[in-house]
């Protein structure tokens, strides 16, 4: 199954943070921070402004992004946890 976001929405695959060890103690998954980095999987066509003109999207599929900690709506696609969020919820594109 695949999904194509509508409007200015973006489908994001959250990137898992590496296991954190402090003083030799492994922190369990339940105590880990929610990831704030992700990879854009699919992008909608963009939103329409008040004059009826399409506004182009700033991100594209494959971009690595930074988003707010509690942004988006969690969905499960092909047994993978994904997020659907508005482009406005994206804080920036990570380069390098």
TORPA-4810 file (N, C-alpha, C, O; in nm, 3 decimals):
<nodes>
NODE_1_0.085_-0.118_0.000_0.000_0.000_0.000_0.089_0.124_0.000_0.190_0.129_0.071_X
NODE_2_0.052_0.223_-0.079_0.124_0.350_-0.079_0.025_0.461_-0.052_-0.096_0.442_-0.063_X
NODE_3_0.076_0.577_-0.016_-0.009_0.690_0.017_0.049_0.816_-0.046_0.170_0.837_-0.045_X
NODE_4_-0.038_0.900_-0.100_0.003_1.028_-0.156_-0.063_1.137_-0.072_-0.185_1.147_-0.068_X
NODE_5_0.018_1.217_-0.004_-0.038_1.325_0.079_-0.113_1.427_-0.007_-0.080_1.448_-0.123_X
NODE_6_-0.212_1.490_0.052_-0.290_1.593_-0.016_-0.245_1.732_0.029_-0.190_1.747_0.138_X
NODE_7_-0.269_1.831_-0.054_-0.238_1.969_-0.019_-0.091_1.990_0.014_-0.003_1.945_-0.058_X
NODE_8_-0.067_2.059_0.126_0.071_2.087_0.166_0.119_1.989_0.273_0.201_2.024_0.357_X
NODE_9_0.068_1.866_0.269_0.109_1.765_0.367_0.228_1.685_0.316_0.251_1.675_0.196_X
NODE_10_0.302_1.629_0.411_0.424_1.554_0.382_0.419_1.424_0.460_0.380_1.423_0.577_X
NODE_11_0.460_1.312_0.398_0.471_1.183_0.465_0.616_1.167_0.506_0.706_1.172_0.422_X
NODE_12_0.641_1.147_0.636_0.776_1.143_0.691_0.800_1.011_0.763_0.715_0.964_0.839_X
NODE_13_0.917_0.953_0.740_0.961_0.836_0.814_1.057_0.884_0.923_1.167_0.930_0.892_X
NODE_14_1.017_0.875_1.051_1.105_0.921_1.159_1.234_0.839_1.161_1.232_0.717_1.145_X
NODE_15_1.347_0.907_1.182_1.475_0.839_1.193_1.500_0.806_1.339_1.493_0.893_1.425_X
NODE_16_1.528_0.680_1.365_1.552_0.636_1.502_1.683_0.691_1.553_1.784_0.691_1.483_X
NODE_17_1.680_0.738_1.677_1.804_0.785_1.739_1.883_0.666_1.786_1.827_0.563_1.823_X
NODE_18_2.014_0.682_1.786_2.101_0.573_1.831_2.081_0.550_1.980_2.044_0.641_2.055_X
NODE_19_2.105_0.426_2.021_2.089_0.388_2.161_2.180_0.473_2.249_2.300_0.484_2.224_X
NODE_20_2.122_0.531_2.352_2.198_0.620_2.440_2.244_0.544_2.563_2.164_0.477_2.629_X
NODE_21_2.372_0.554_2.594_2.425_0.491_2.714_2.485_0.600_2.802_2.563_0.683_2.756_X
NODE_22_2.447_0.599_2.927_2.503_0.694_3.023_2.558_0.613_3.138_2.483_0.549_3.212_X
NODE_23_2.688_0.617_3.154_2.751_0.543_3.264_2.730_0.394_3.254_2.723_0.326_3.356_X
NODE_24_2.721_0.342_3.131_2.705_0.198_3.112_2.562_0.150_3.124_2.537_0.030_3.114_X
NODE_25_2.466_0.241_3.147_2.325_0.203_3.160_2.256_0.224_3.026_2.266_0.332_2.967_X
NODE_26_2.187_0.122_2.979_2.112_0.133_2.854_1.973_0.186_2.887_1.902_0.129_2.970_X
NODE_27_1.937_0.296_2.822_1.807_0.357_2.847_1.701_0.283_2.766_1.718_0.267_2.645_X
NODE_28_1.591_0.237_2.830_1.488_0.162_2.756_1.414_0.251_2.657_1.413_0.374_2.670_X
NODE_29_1.350_0.187_2.558_1.277_0.259_2.454_1.170_0.351_2.512_1.145_0.459_2.457_X
NODE_30_1.107_0.312_2.621_0.999_0.392_2.678_1.049_0.523_2.736_0.971_0.617_2.751_X
NODE_31_1.177_0.532_2.770_1.232_0.654_2.829_1.303_0.741_2.726_1.349_0.851_2.760_X
NODE_32_1.314_0.695_2.603_1.384_0.772_2.500_1.299_0.889_2.453_1.176_0.884_2.457_X
NODE_33_1.367_0.993_2.408_1.300_1.110_2.351_1.236_1.071_2.218_1.285_0.981_2.149_X
NODE_34_1.128_1.139_2.181_1.069_1.117_2.048_1.166_1.171_1.945_1.227_1.276_1.967_X
NODE_35_1.182_1.103_1.832_1.274_1.154_1.730_1.223_1.285_1.671_1.102_1.307_1.661_X
NODE_36_1.317_1.371_1.632_1.280_1.497_1.571_1.340_1.510_1.431_1.328_1.614_1.367_X
NODE_37_1.404_1.404_1.385_1.459_1.402_1.250_1.386_1.294_1.171_1.347_1.191_1.225_X
NODE_38_1.369_1.320_1.043_1.303_1.222_0.960_1.340_1.238_0.814_1.406_1.334_0.774_X
NODE_39_1.296_1.140_0.736_1.321_1.141_0.592_1.187_1.156_0.522_1.093_1.082_0.551_X
NODE_40_1.178_1.251_0.431_1.055_1.274_0.356_1.036_1.159_0.257_1.123_1.132_0.174_X
NODE_41_0.921_1.092_0.265_0.890_0.979_0.179_0.805_1.024_0.060_0.828_0.981_-0.053_X
NODE_42_0.706_1.109_0.086_0.617_1.158_-0.020_0.572_1.299_0.013_0.563_1.337_0.130_X
NODE_43_0.543_1.376_-0.091_0.504_1.516_-0.075_0.377_1.542_-0.155_0.361_1.492_-0.266_X
NODE_44_0.287_1.619_-0.096_0.165_1.657_-0.167_0.194_1.761_-0.274_0.306_1.809_-0.286_X
NODE_45_0.092_1.796_-0.353_0.112_1.891_-0.464_0.131_2.036_-0.420_0.173_2.119_-0.501_X
NODE_46_0.102_2.068_-0.296_0.111_2.205_-0.248_-0.027_2.262_-0.224_-0.126_2.209_-0.275_X
NODE_47_-0.033_2.370_-0.147_-0.165_2.427_-0.118_-0.197_2.538_-0.218_-0.110_2.586_-0.290_X
NODE_48_-0.322_2.576_-0.220_-0.369_2.682_-0.307_-0.391_2.807_-0.223_-0.456_2.802_-0.119_X
NODE_49_-0.334_2.921_-0.268_-0.351_3.044_-0.191_-0.488_3.106_-0.218_-0.568_3.049_-0.292_X
NODE_50_-0.514_3.222_-0.158_-0.646_3.285_-0.168_-0.684_3.324_-0.311_-0.802_3.330_-0.344_X
NODE_51_-0.584_3.350_-0.396_-0.613_3.390_-0.534_-0.628_3.269_-0.627_-0.650_3.286_-0.747_X
NODE_52_-0.615_3.146_-0.573_-0.630_3.026_-0.653_-0.502_2.977_-0.716_-0.504_2.884_-0.798_X
NODE_53_-0.391_3.037_-0.679_-0.261_2.999_-0.736_-0.194_2.894_-0.648_-0.197_2.904_-0.525_X
NODE_54_-0.134_2.789_-0.711_-0.065_2.683_-0.637_0.065_2.738_-0.576_0.141_2.808_-0.643_X
NODE_55_0.090_2.705_-0.450_0.214_2.742_-0.382_0.302_2.617_-0.380_0.263_2.514_-0.325_X
NODE_56_0.420_2.627_-0.440_0.511_2.512_-0.451_0.561_2.469_-0.314_0.572_2.550_-0.222_X
NODE_57_0.592_2.340_-0.302_0.646_2.284_-0.178_0.796_2.313_-0.169_0.866_2.314_-0.271_X
NODE_58_0.845_2.336_-0.047_0.987_2.362_-0.024_1.067_2.235_-0.006_1.189_2.236_-0.022_X
NODE_59_1.000_2.124_0.028_1.071_1.997_0.050_1.035_1.899_-0.060_0.934_1.914_-0.128_X
NODE_60_1.120_1.798_-0.078_1.094_1.694_-0.178_1.124_1.559_-0.116_1.189_1.551_-0.012_X
NODE_61_1.078_1.453_-0.179_1.103_1.318_-0.131_1.253_1.295_-0.124_1.327_1.329_-0.216_X
NODE_62_1.298_1.236_-0.014_1.440_1.207_0.007_1.509_1.307_0.096_1.619_1.280_0.145_X
NODE_63_1.448_1.425_0.120_1.509_1.525_0.208_1.510_1.475_0.352_1.415_1.411_0.397_X
NODE_64_1.617_1.506_0.424_1.626_1.477_0.568_1.586_1.606_0.639_1.645_1.711_0.616_X
NODE_65_1.486_1.596_0.726_1.429_1.717_0.786_1.433_1.713_0.939_1.455_1.608_1.000_X
NODE_66_1.412_1.829_0.997_1.399_1.847_1.140_1.258_1.900_1.164_1.217_1.997_1.101_X
NODE_67_1.184_1.837_1.256_1.047_1.880_1.282_1.024_1.889_1.433_1.104_1.838_1.511_X
NODE_68_0.916_1.954_1.472_0.881_1.971_1.612_0.855_1.836_1.679_0.811_1.741_1.615_X
NODE_69_0.884_1.829_1.808_0.877_1.704_1.883_0.740_1.636_1.875_0.734_1.513_1.866_X
NODE_70_0.634_1.711_1.878_0.500_1.651_1.878_0.423_1.686_1.751_0.300_1.696_1.754_X
NODE_71_0.494_1.705_1.640_0.431_1.742_1.512_0.372_1.620_1.443_0.416_1.507_1.463_X
NODE_72_0.272_1.645_1.362_0.218_1.543_1.275_0.123_1.445_1.341_0.102_1.446_1.462_X
NODE_73_0.069_1.360_1.256_-0.022_1.254_1.298_0.044_1.121_1.268_0.089_1.097_1.156_X
NODE_74_0.051_1.034_1.368_0.114_0.903_1.349_0.022_0.811_1.272_-0.097_0.798_1.304_X
NODE_75_0.078_0.744_1.170_0.004_0.645_1.092_0.093_0.523_1.074_0.215_0.533_1.079_X
NODE_76_0.031_0.407_1.052_0.107_0.285_1.030_0.082_0.239_0.887_-0.031_0.210_0.849_X
NODE_77_0.190_0.234_0.807_0.180_0.194_0.667_0.277_0.079_0.644_0.397_0.093_0.667_X
NODE_78_0.225_-0.035_0.600_0.308_-0.155_0.578_0.391_-0.189_0.702_0.510_-0.219_0.692_X
NODE_79_0.329_-0.184_0.819_0.392_-0.214_0.948_0.506_-0.119_0.983_0.591_-0.154_1.065_X
NODE_80_0.510_-0.001_0.924_0.610_0.101_0.957_0.540_0.222_1.016_0.436_0.266_0.965_X
NODE_81_0.596_0.276_1.124_0.542_0.397_1.184_0.584_0.517_1.100_0.703_0.537_1.076_X
NODE_82_0.488_0.597_1.056_0.513_0.716_0.975_0.439_0.834_1.035_0.354_0.817_1.122_X
NODE_83_0.472_0.952_0.987_0.404_1.073_1.028_0.352_1.145_0.904_0.419_1.150_0.801_X
NODE_84_0.232_1.201_0.915_0.182_1.292_0.813_0.170_1.428_0.880_0.105_1.442_0.984_X
NODE_85_0.235_1.528_0.820_0.233_1.661_0.879_0.224_1.767_0.770_0.255_1.741_0.654_X
NODE_86_0.182_1.886_0.810_0.182_2.000_0.719_0.326_2.046_0.699_0.410_2.030_0.788_X
NODE_87_0.352_2.104_0.584_0.486_2.157_0.557_0.525_2.262_0.661_0.644_2.277_0.691_X
NODE_88_0.428_2.334_0.717_0.456_2.437_0.817_0.514_2.378_0.946_0.578_2.450_1.022_X
NODE_89_0.492_2.247_0.972_0.545_2.183_1.093_0.693_2.149_1.079_0.757_2.113_1.177_X
NODE_90_0.747_2.160_0.958_0.889_2.129_0.935_0.972_2.251_0.971_0.947_2.361_0.922_X
NODE_91_1.071_2.230_1.057_1.156_2.340_1.103_1.270_2.370_1.008_1.312_2.485_0.995_X
NODE_92_1.320_2.267_0.940_1.430_2.290_0.846_1.471_2.163_0.776_1.434_2.052_0.815_X
NODE_93_1.551_2.182_0.670_1.607_2.069_0.595_1.751_2.052_0.640_1.828_2.148_0.640_X
NODE_94_1.787_1.928_0.680_1.924_1.900_0.726_2.012_1.873_0.606_1.976_1.795_0.518_X
NODE_95_2.127_1.937_0.601_2.220_1.920_0.490_2.348_1.859_0.541_2.390_1.884_0.654_X
NODE_96_2.411_1.778_0.457_2.542_1.723_0.492_2.542_1.587_0.549_2.648_1.533_0.581_X
</nodes>
